[in-house]
Amino acid sequence: MHLAETREQAIEDVRFGLDEYFTYSQDTLSVGTKAAGRTFDSRLEWVIESGHAFIGTPAGAIAKLEEVVEASGGDVGAFAFWSQEWASPEATRHSYELFARHVMPVFQGTTRRLDLAREWLQDNNQRLLERSRADAARWRERAET
């Protein structure tokens, strides 16, 4: 998995080492990646379409992991990154940071209270705004007298 702010940036990041990885695995190791082809675009398409990797945004990663959880019947104990130096060290660190900040909390349940509070506020926003305006009007009336 490699994450960036945009899918396009994530793809650009993996240009750093994806081809080198596939060339090594196809020509030196002779493992089952021959179907990936010989160009960056064909290798990128193969790795994503085959499910061997996810390259995209934190929101996309959440959706992909939710698919995995659903397909397993909710019986996923852990997720392990398989790091192959497809991106530069800086981009890889940033990807891990995005995963830690945006993806992990969703699956750890640490955002649940915040999500509930946000939902409540959205549901009650108009009522609270009207109440606040009425309170401010009463305060002005008292201040003027």
Summary of the structure (lengths in Angstrom):
residues: 145
radius of gyration: 23.5
end to end distance: 65.2
largest distance: 87.9
contacts: 340
relative contact order: 0.13
helix: 69%
strand: 3%
